[in-house]
């Protein structure tokens, strides 16, 4: 009977977690907010769900393994080759700024809550980490200027793995200092963490490089090694496992000639599952008396973090930057905490409490209070603040092109001539390579994946055009971005003549607008381009109207693509537009090659 109850409880957590993730997607807010609230309601508020009673004695082991996978997946995103061009401002924020914030928060925690210095330092390190999972949804809603968005986005990308490594190092130092031979123990942890982590990362990289592991086994094989390395490191020296998997992920991410895309795609789905279940389970374990025990001192500490630690860290670290005062003020306000802080704090609290540090049980409610407080406060105020300070982005003009094939690249290059941001995205590396050679900005991956949700930079992008060979994928991609950009800014390549049965077609309007009145299939456009069709840019005038334009090209005009207005706005040709360009506007069309 207990097994049935446990299965029902775990399944219910999955259903509730799915609802939280969906709600976060619809409201464009970080999912962690709804997951934590759901766990608190299910656990301490109603008493309906008690994780340790449902899962039993293996609860701690499950949490440890889940945190190990989350840290490994986060460290896989730290690719040094991609961050060489990151501005000095971002590096200053994630180094000098992070240290200042850590020091101020730790001091405030020690004196306001009476935490011992080791625990105060650990809490300070936990609250330094933001991460892309909380920053990206906020940026999509707030839409600050491209400079501010890039700074906040790259801060989240860098501080996620680097901050996790820093938190683990602080924790390892605290654990080792409890031993009579603290320096020796800490040294052993570092040796095992870096030594085993680098060795495991290098071994996996070599296996993948030599193709000794078939592609379909790569995600499972790497996951198995991660769990084995984590457990093995802890066996060699207690508490060294988290450091080991973090180092392993960073090493694998930066290995040469190793394609980790399939691993990343698998890990991102697995991490979503772990995060969804883990945060509900952790929040359900909280005792409301712990919040009461924190008292008003915790509220004052939150104010210190929001109004003192972050602002001082920003203004000091960016003192030599070219940022204006209003831009610094916006950066000082926006820093929601997220996944790393929540997952690691819960694991460390359990371990530290077992070590005899009684205050450690207050670590989780304190971190959760900071997460919920920063996410709610900043989500509600960041947009009005950006408008008030004049740092909100105007209506974005850029384009996200779904596909990097011949058709997509041709249209993307035509759009790029008008001084706007154009990003092509594809999972085919050959197409991406050709886009790169053409000078186009690109994202290599599936634009509908959770990885794209975090790492696909949509700053300055206001339109989506789906031009992949797969019409069903085009529709799915458009539906994905419809809520972000609106029906009038999402365009899908779909041949209406091929839909000869209504019951097999998706209803119009559910995926945006249909490109080119639905007259052309991808195959037809690709064939025309391969036969030498060219894109022509023609500016109309009072002496040369659109009627004259049609007379000039006659049978050579294959398809008008878009119109550029006098104000440099782009209007794609679709089924919803009456195409009648006016004098002063530029008509961009696909023209048959000259005989």
VEXTORGU-348345 format. One record per residue (C-alpha): residue number from 1; residue in one letter; x, y, z. Coordinates in steps of 0.1 Angstrom, whole numbers. Example, Ala and Ser with C-alpha at 12.3 -4.5 7.8 and 13.67 -1.06 7.14 Angstrom:
2
[1,"A",[123,-45,78]],
[2,"S",[137,-11,71]],
This chain:
595
[1,"X",[0,0,0]],
[2,"X",[29,23,8]],
[3,"X",[43,17,-27]],
[4,"X",[10,28,-43]],
[5,"X",[9,59,-22]],
[6,"X",[45,68,-31]],
[7,"X",[38,63,-68]],
[8,"X",[7,84,-66]],
[9,"X",[26,112,-47]],
[10,"X",[54,112,-72]],
[11,"X",[30,113,-102]],
[12,"X",[11,142,-86]],
[13,"X",[43,161,-82]],
[14,"X",[49,156,-119]],
[15,"X",[14,169,-128]],
[16,"X",[17,199,-105]],
[17,"X",[52,207,-118]],
[18,"X",[39,205,-154]],
[19,"X",[11,230,-145]],
[20,"X",[37,253,-129]],
[21,"X",[60,252,-160]],
[22,"X",[30,259,-183]],
[23,"X",[18,288,-161]],
[24,"X",[53,303,-161]],
[25,"X",[54,300,-199]],
[26,"X",[21,317,-204]],
[27,"X",[29,345,-179]],
[28,"X",[65,349,-191]],
[29,"X",[78,346,-156]],
[30,"X",[106,323,-141]],
[31,"X",[92,288,-135]],
[32,"X",[110,286,-102]],
[33,"X",[86,311,-86]],
[34,"X",[55,289,-92]],
[35,"X",[74,256,-83]],
[36,"X",[84,270,-49]],
[37,"X",[50,284,-42]],
[38,"X",[33,251,-52]],
[39,"X",[57,232,-29]],
[40,"X",[50,255,0]],
[41,"X",[13,252,-4]],
[42,"X",[14,214,-8]],
[43,"X",[37,209,22]],
[44,"X",[37,233,51]],
[45,"X",[5,252,43]],
[46,"X",[-19,223,37]],
[47,"X",[2,194,50]],
[48,"X",[-10,173,21]],
[49,"X",[24,163,9]],
[50,"X",[54,152,30]],
[51,"X",[83,143,8]],
[52,"X",[103,122,32]],
[53,"X",[73,101,41]],
[54,"X",[65,95,5]],
[55,"X",[100,89,-9]],
[56,"X",[114,74,23]],
[57,"X",[150,70,34]],
[58,"X",[164,76,-1]],
[59,"X",[152,112,-2]],
[60,"X",[186,126,6]],
[61,"X",[204,105,-21]],
[62,"X",[178,116,-47]],
[63,"X",[183,152,-39]],
[64,"X",[221,148,-40]],
[65,"X",[221,132,-75]],
[66,"X",[196,157,-89]],
[67,"X",[218,186,-77]],
[68,"X",[248,170,-92]],
[69,"X",[231,167,-126]],
[70,"X",[219,204,-124]],
[71,"X",[254,216,-117]],
[72,"X",[269,195,-144]],
[73,"X",[244,208,-170]],
[74,"X",[250,243,-159]],
[75,"X",[288,239,-162]],
[76,"X",[284,225,-198]],
[77,"X",[273,260,-209]],
[78,"X",[306,277,-199]],
[79,"X",[324,277,-232]],
[80,"X",[355,299,-231]],
[81,"X",[355,304,-269]],
[82,"X",[321,320,-267]],
[83,"X",[329,344,-240]],
[84,"X",[361,359,-254]],
[85,"X",[341,389,-267]],
[86,"X",[322,395,-235]],
[87,"X",[327,431,-225]],
[88,"X",[350,441,-196]],
[89,"X",[319,455,-179]],
[90,"X",[304,420,-176]],
[91,"X",[337,405,-163]],
[92,"X",[339,433,-138]],
[93,"X",[303,425,-125]],
[94,"X",[309,388,-123]],
[95,"X",[343,392,-105]],
[96,"X",[347,424,-85]],
[97,"X",[309,430,-83]],
[98,"X",[303,394,-71]],
[99,"X",[329,396,-44]],
[100,"X",[316,429,-31]],
[101,"X",[280,416,-30]],
[102,"X",[292,384,-13]],
[103,"X",[311,403,14]],
[104,"X",[283,428,21]],
[105,"X",[256,401,22]],
[106,"X",[277,379,44]],
[107,"X",[284,407,69]],
[108,"X",[247,417,70]],
[109,"X",[237,380,76]],
[110,"X",[262,376,104]],
[111,"X",[251,407,123]],
[112,"X",[213,408,115]],
[113,"X",[205,371,119]],
[114,"X",[234,361,142]],
[115,"X",[247,333,119]],
[116,"X",[282,321,125]],
[117,"X",[307,334,100]],
[118,"X",[310,301,80]],
[119,"X",[272,299,74]],
[120,"X",[270,336,67]],
[121,"X",[297,333,41]],
[122,"X",[279,304,25]],
[123,"X",[246,323,24]],
[124,"X",[264,353,9]],
[125,"X",[279,331,-19]],
[126,"X",[245,315,-26]],
[127,"X",[228,349,-32]],
[128,"X",[254,361,-57]],
[129,"X",[242,337,-84]],
[130,"X",[214,348,-107]],
[131,"X",[214,325,-138]],
[132,"X",[197,326,-173]],
[133,"X",[166,307,-162]],
[134,"X",[154,337,-142]],
[135,"X",[170,365,-162]],
[136,"X",[159,356,-197]],
[137,"X",[121,355,-190]],
[138,"X",[124,388,-172]],
[139,"X",[143,404,-201]],
[140,"X",[117,392,-226]],
[141,"X",[90,410,-206]],
[142,"X",[109,441,-196]],
[143,"X",[128,446,-230]],
[144,"X",[156,470,-219]],
[145,"X",[180,484,-244]],
[146,"X",[203,459,-262]],
[147,"X",[234,470,-242]],
[148,"X",[216,464,-208]],
[149,"X",[200,431,-220]],
[150,"X",[234,418,-232]],
[151,"X",[251,427,-199]],
[152,"X",[224,410,-178]],
[153,"X",[221,380,-201]],
[154,"X",[259,374,-201]],
[155,"X",[261,380,-164]],
[156,"X",[236,352,-159]],
[157,"X",[253,329,-183]],
[158,"X",[287,334,-166]],
[159,"X",[277,336,-130]],
[160,"X",[257,304,-132]],
[161,"X",[286,280,-136]],
[162,"X",[313,302,-120]],
[163,"X",[290,311,-91]],
[164,"X",[281,274,-86]],
[165,"X",[318,266,-85]],
[166,"X",[324,294,-60]],
[167,"X",[296,282,-38]],
[168,"X",[308,246,-38]],
[169,"X",[344,258,-29]],
[170,"X",[330,279,0]],
[171,"X",[311,249,12]],
[172,"X",[340,225,9]],
[173,"X",[361,249,30]],
[174,"X",[334,250,57]],
[175,"X",[333,212,58]],
[176,"X",[370,208,59]],
[177,"X",[375,235,86]],
[178,"X",[353,214,109]],
[179,"X",[381,188,109]],
[180,"X",[412,191,131]],
[181,"X",[433,189,99]],
[182,"X",[413,214,79]],
[183,"X",[440,225,55]],
[184,"X",[448,189,46]],
[185,"X",[412,179,42]],
[186,"X",[405,210,20]],
[187,"X",[435,202,-1]],
[188,"X",[424,166,-6]],
[189,"X",[389,178,-17]],
[190,"X",[405,202,-42]],
[191,"X",[428,175,-56]],
[192,"X",[400,150,-60]],
[193,"X",[375,175,-73]],
[194,"X",[398,190,-100]],
[195,"X",[418,158,-106]],
[196,"X",[389,134,-110]],
[197,"X",[368,160,-127]],
[198,"X",[394,168,-154]],
[199,"X",[402,131,-159]],
[200,"X",[365,122,-163]],
[201,"X",[359,151,-186]],
[202,"X",[390,143,-208]],
[203,"X",[380,106,-209]],
[204,"X",[344,113,-221]],
[205,"X",[357,139,-246]],
[206,"X",[381,113,-261]],
[207,"X",[353,87,-263]],
[208,"X",[331,111,-281]],
[209,"X",[359,124,-303]],
[210,"X",[368,88,-315]],
[211,"X",[332,79,-318]],
[212,"X",[336,49,-296]],
[213,"X",[301,56,-282]],
[214,"X",[272,56,-307]],
[215,"X",[252,88,-308]],
[216,"X",[220,73,-293]],
[217,"X",[240,61,-263]],
[218,"X",[259,93,-257]],
[219,"X",[234,111,-235]],
[220,"X",[228,80,-214]],
[221,"X",[265,72,-212]],
[222,"X",[275,107,-201]],
[223,"X",[247,108,-175]],
[224,"X",[258,74,-161]],
[225,"X",[294,87,-159]],
[226,"X",[283,119,-141]],
[227,"X",[264,99,-114]],
[228,"X",[293,74,-111]],
[229,"X",[319,102,-108]],
[230,"X",[298,120,-82]],
[231,"X",[294,89,-61]],
[232,"X",[330,78,-66]],
[233,"X",[344,112,-55]],
[234,"X",[323,113,-24]],
[235,"X",[335,78,-16]],
[236,"X",[372,89,-20]],
[237,"X",[366,120,1]],
[238,"X",[333,131,16]],
[239,"X",[317,161,-1]],
[240,"X",[340,163,-31]],
[241,"X",[314,150,-56]],
[242,"X",[298,184,-65]],
[243,"X",[331,200,-72]],
[244,"X",[341,170,-94]],
[245,"X",[310,171,-116]],
[246,"X",[312,209,-120]],
[247,"X",[349,207,-131]],
[248,"X",[340,178,-154]],
[249,"X",[313,198,-171]],
[250,"X",[335,228,-177]],
[251,"X",[363,206,-191]],
[252,"X",[339,187,-214]],
[253,"X",[323,220,-226]],
[254,"X",[357,233,-237]],
[255,"X",[371,201,-253]],
[256,"X",[382,205,-289]],
[257,"X",[365,188,-318]],
[258,"X",[338,173,-295]],
[259,"X",[301,178,-304]],
[260,"X",[281,179,-272]],
[261,"X",[248,191,-288]],
[262,"X",[230,158,-283]],
[263,"X",[241,157,-247]],
[264,"X",[230,192,-241]],
[265,"X",[196,185,-256]],
[266,"X",[191,155,-234]],
[267,"X",[205,172,-203]],
[268,"X",[182,202,-207]],
[269,"X",[151,180,-208]],
[270,"X",[164,160,-179]],
[271,"X",[173,191,-159]],
[272,"X",[138,205,-165]],
[273,"X",[124,173,-150]],
[274,"X",[148,174,-120]],
[275,"X",[142,211,-113]],
[276,"X",[105,207,-116]],
[277,"X",[103,178,-91]],
[278,"X",[132,189,-69]],
[279,"X",[119,224,-61]],
[280,"X",[84,212,-52]],
[281,"X",[99,185,-29]],
[282,"X",[123,209,-13]],
[283,"X",[97,236,-7]],
[284,"X",[73,210,7]],
[285,"X",[99,202,34]],
[286,"X",[100,237,48]],
[287,"X",[85,243,82]],
[288,"X",[65,276,85]],
[289,"X",[80,280,120]],
[290,"X",[113,285,103]],
[291,"X",[100,316,85]],
[292,"X",[87,328,118]],
[293,"X",[120,321,135]],
[294,"X",[138,344,109]],
[295,"X",[116,373,120]],
[296,"X",[119,409,108]],
[297,"X",[157,406,106]],
[298,"X",[152,385,74]],
[299,"X",[131,413,59]],
[300,"X",[158,438,67]],
[301,"X",[184,415,52]],
[302,"X",[164,413,20]],
[303,"X",[163,451,19]],
[304,"X",[201,451,24]],
[305,"X",[206,427,-5]],
[306,"X",[182,446,-28]],
[307,"X",[191,482,-19]],
[308,"X",[227,480,-7]],
[309,"X",[247,449,-18]],
[310,"X",[236,448,-54]],
[311,"X",[237,486,-60]],
[312,"X",[272,490,-45]],
[313,"X",[285,460,-64]],
[314,"X",[272,475,-97]],
[315,"X",[284,511,-91]],
[316,"X",[318,501,-80]],
[317,"X",[325,474,-106]],
[318,"X",[312,496,-135]],
[319,"X",[330,528,-123]],
[320,"X",[352,528,-153]],
[321,"X",[326,517,-178]],
[322,"X",[308,539,-204]],
[323,"X",[274,531,-188]],
[324,"X",[253,561,-179]],
[325,"X",[240,566,-143]],
[326,"X",[204,555,-153]],
[327,"X",[218,524,-169]],
[328,"X",[238,515,-138]],
[329,"X",[206,522,-117]],
[330,"X",[187,497,-138]],
[331,"X",[214,471,-135]],
[332,"X",[215,477,-97]],
[333,"X",[179,469,-94]],
[334,"X",[176,437,-116]],
[335,"X",[192,406,-101]],
[336,"X",[167,378,-95]],
[337,"X",[181,347,-78]],
[338,"X",[173,313,-91]],
[339,"X",[181,276,-96]],
[340,"X",[216,273,-82]],
[341,"X",[208,291,-50]],
[342,"X",[176,270,-44]],
[343,"X",[190,236,-52]],
[344,"X",[224,239,-35]],
[345,"X",[211,256,-4]],
[346,"X",[187,228,3]],
[347,"X",[213,201,-1]],
[348,"X",[239,220,19]],
[349,"X",[214,228,47]],
[350,"X",[207,191,52]],
[351,"X",[244,182,53]],
[352,"X",[254,211,76]],
[353,"X",[226,203,100]],
[354,"X",[239,168,102]],
[355,"X",[273,182,109]],
[356,"X",[258,199,140]],
[357,"X",[253,234,127]],
[358,"X",[217,240,140]],
[359,"X",[213,274,122]],
[360,"X",[216,255,88]],
[361,"X",[180,246,89]],
[362,"X",[172,283,85]],
[363,"X",[193,284,53]],
[364,"X",[166,271,30]],
[365,"X",[137,293,40]],
[366,"X",[160,323,40]],
[367,"X",[172,315,4]],
[368,"X",[137,308,-8]],
[369,"X",[125,341,7]],
[370,"X",[152,359,-13]],
[371,"X",[144,340,-45]],
[372,"X",[106,347,-42]],
[373,"X",[112,383,-31]],
[374,"X",[136,392,-59]],
[375,"X",[116,375,-86]],
[376,"X",[82,390,-76]],
[377,"X",[95,425,-68]],
[378,"X",[117,428,-99]],
[379,"X",[91,412,-123]],
[380,"X",[65,437,-111]],
[381,"X",[88,468,-111]],
[382,"X",[115,463,-138]],
[383,"X",[94,473,-168]],
[384,"X",[80,506,-152]],
[385,"X",[115,514,-139]],
[386,"X",[130,508,-174]],
[387,"X",[104,532,-189]],
[388,"X",[109,558,-162]],
[389,"X",[147,557,-166]],
[390,"X",[144,558,-204]],
[391,"X",[163,525,-209]],
[392,"X",[135,504,-223]],
[393,"X",[139,492,-259]],
[394,"X",[117,508,-286]],
[395,"X",[97,485,-308]],
[396,"X",[122,460,-320]],
[397,"X",[127,457,-358]],
[398,"X",[149,426,-360]],
[399,"X",[140,391,-374]],
[400,"X",[144,356,-362]],
[401,"X",[146,333,-392]],
[402,"X",[137,297,-385]],
[403,"X",[160,278,-409]],
[404,"X",[194,284,-424]],
[405,"X",[189,267,-457]],
[406,"X",[192,284,-492]],
[407,"X",[158,300,-490]],
[408,"X",[162,312,-454]],
[409,"X",[197,326,-461]],
[410,"X",[185,344,-492]],
[411,"X",[157,362,-474]],
[412,"X",[179,368,-443]],
[413,"X",[206,385,-463]],
[414,"X",[180,406,-480]],
[415,"X",[166,417,-447]],
[416,"X",[201,424,-432]],
[417,"X",[207,451,-458]],
[418,"X",[183,474,-439]],
[419,"X",[204,479,-407]],
[420,"X",[184,456,-385]],
[421,"X",[193,425,-365]],
[422,"X",[188,392,-383]],
[423,"X",[194,358,-366]],
[424,"X",[191,325,-384]],
[425,"X",[186,293,-365]],
[426,"X",[189,256,-375]],
[427,"X",[200,222,-362]],
[428,"X",[218,214,-394]],
[429,"X",[255,224,-390]],
[430,"X",[262,225,-428]],
[431,"X",[235,252,-432]],
[432,"X",[248,271,-401]],
[433,"X",[283,270,-415]],
[434,"X",[271,285,-448]],
[435,"X",[252,312,-428]],
[436,"X",[284,319,-408]],
[437,"X",[304,323,-441]],
[438,"X",[277,347,-454]],
[439,"X",[282,369,-423]],
[440,"X",[248,361,-408]],
[441,"X",[243,359,-370]],
[442,"X",[232,324,-361]],
[443,"X",[220,301,-333]],
[444,"X",[229,264,-338]],
[445,"X",[201,244,-323]],
[446,"X",[164,238,-321]],
[447,"X",[146,272,-316]],
[448,"X",[118,255,-298]],
[449,"X",[140,238,-272]],
[450,"X",[144,248,-235]],
[451,"X",[181,256,-243]],
[452,"X",[169,282,-268]],
[453,"X",[146,296,-242]],
[454,"X",[177,304,-221]],
[455,"X",[204,310,-246]],
[456,"X",[188,322,-279]],
[457,"X",[194,360,-277]],
[458,"X",[163,378,-290]],
[459,"X",[174,413,-281]],
[460,"X",[162,436,-309]],
[461,"X",[142,409,-325]],
[462,"X",[105,417,-331]],
[463,"X",[95,393,-359]],
[464,"X",[97,356,-366]],
[465,"X",[98,341,-401]],
[466,"X",[96,303,-403]],
[467,"X",[114,290,-435]],
[468,"X",[124,254,-428]],
[469,"X",[116,226,-453]],
[470,"X",[93,210,-427]],
[471,"X",[60,228,-428]],
[472,"X",[49,211,-396]],
[473,"X",[80,223,-378]],
[474,"X",[73,258,-392]],
[475,"X",[39,258,-377]],
[476,"X",[52,245,-343]],
[477,"X",[79,271,-342]],
[478,"X",[54,299,-350]],
[479,"X",[30,287,-323]],
[480,"X",[59,287,-299]],
[481,"X",[67,324,-305]],
[482,"X",[32,336,-311]],
[483,"X",[26,347,-275]],
[484,"X",[60,365,-274]],
[485,"X",[56,385,-306]],
[486,"X",[19,386,-315]],
[487,"X",[0,373,-345]],
[488,"X",[10,402,-368]],
[489,"X",[47,396,-363]],
[490,"X",[49,359,-368]],
[491,"X",[51,345,-404]],
[492,"X",[50,309,-415]],
[493,"X",[59,294,-449]],
[494,"X",[30,271,-457]],
[495,"X",[17,260,-491]],
[496,"X",[-21,263,-489]],
[497,"X",[-25,244,-522]],
[498,"X",[-11,213,-505]],
[499,"X",[-37,213,-478]],
[500,"X",[-64,195,-497]],
[501,"X",[-82,182,-466]],
[502,"X",[-93,206,-438]],
[503,"X",[-91,178,-412]],
[504,"X",[-53,175,-419]],
[505,"X",[-45,212,-416]],
[506,"X",[-39,235,-387]],
[507,"X",[-65,262,-383]],
[508,"X",[-55,296,-397]],
[509,"X",[-47,322,-371]],
[510,"X",[-33,298,-346]],
[511,"X",[3,302,-358]],
[512,"X",[4,338,-371]],
[513,"X",[4,348,-408]],
[514,"X",[10,327,-439]],
[515,"X",[39,340,-460]],
[516,"X",[34,349,-497]],
[517,"X",[-4,343,-496]],
[518,"X",[4,305,-493]],
[519,"X",[12,304,-530]],
[520,"X",[47,288,-527]],
[521,"X",[60,257,-511]],
[522,"X",[96,255,-497]],
[523,"X",[105,231,-526]],
[524,"X",[93,256,-552]],
[525,"X",[112,285,-537]],
[526,"X",[144,264,-533]],
[527,"X",[141,253,-569]],
[528,"X",[137,289,-581]],
[529,"X",[167,301,-562]],
[530,"X",[188,271,-574]],
[531,"X",[179,281,-609]],
[532,"X",[194,315,-604]],
[533,"X",[165,336,-592]],
[534,"X",[177,368,-575]],
[535,"X",[165,392,-549]],
[536,"X",[160,427,-563]],
[537,"X",[156,459,-543]],
[538,"X",[136,486,-561]],
[539,"X",[126,520,-547]],
[540,"X",[94,534,-560]],
[541,"X",[87,571,-568]],
[542,"X",[60,593,-582]],
[543,"X",[75,587,-617]],
[544,"X",[80,550,-612]],
[545,"X",[50,535,-594]],
[546,"X",[42,499,-584]],
[547,"X",[22,496,-616]],
[548,"X",[53,506,-636]],
[549,"X",[73,481,-616]],
[550,"X",[49,453,-625]],
[551,"X",[50,463,-662]],
[552,"X",[88,464,-662]],
[553,"X",[93,429,-648]],
[554,"X",[61,413,-661]],
[555,"X",[67,375,-662]],
[556,"X",[101,378,-645]],
[557,"X",[85,387,-611]],
[558,"X",[83,355,-592]],
[559,"X",[73,367,-557]],
[560,"X",[74,400,-538]],
[561,"X",[90,392,-504]],
[562,"X",[87,424,-483]],
[563,"X",[83,462,-485]],
[564,"X",[105,487,-467]],
[565,"X",[86,518,-457]],
[566,"X",[99,554,-457]],
[567,"X",[105,550,-419]],
[568,"X",[126,518,-426]],
[569,"X",[99,495,-413]],
[570,"X",[97,460,-428]],
[571,"X",[63,446,-439]],
[572,"X",[65,410,-450]],
[573,"X",[41,399,-477]],
[574,"X",[15,376,-462]],
[575,"X",[-21,365,-465]],
[576,"X",[-33,394,-442]],
[577,"X",[-17,423,-462]],
[578,"X",[-31,441,-492]],
[579,"X",[1,446,-512]],
[580,"X",[1,481,-526]],
[581,"X",[35,498,-522]],
[582,"X",[36,536,-523]],
[583,"X",[61,560,-537]],
[584,"X",[92,563,-515]],
[585,"X",[89,526,-504]],
[586,"X",[113,499,-515]],
[587,"X",[99,467,-530]],
[588,"X",[121,436,-524]],
[589,"X",[111,407,-547]],
[590,"X",[124,374,-560]],
[591,"X",[131,379,-597]],
[592,"X",[136,353,-624]],
[593,"X",[172,351,-636]],
[594,"X",[179,368,-669]],
[595,"X",[178,345,-699]],
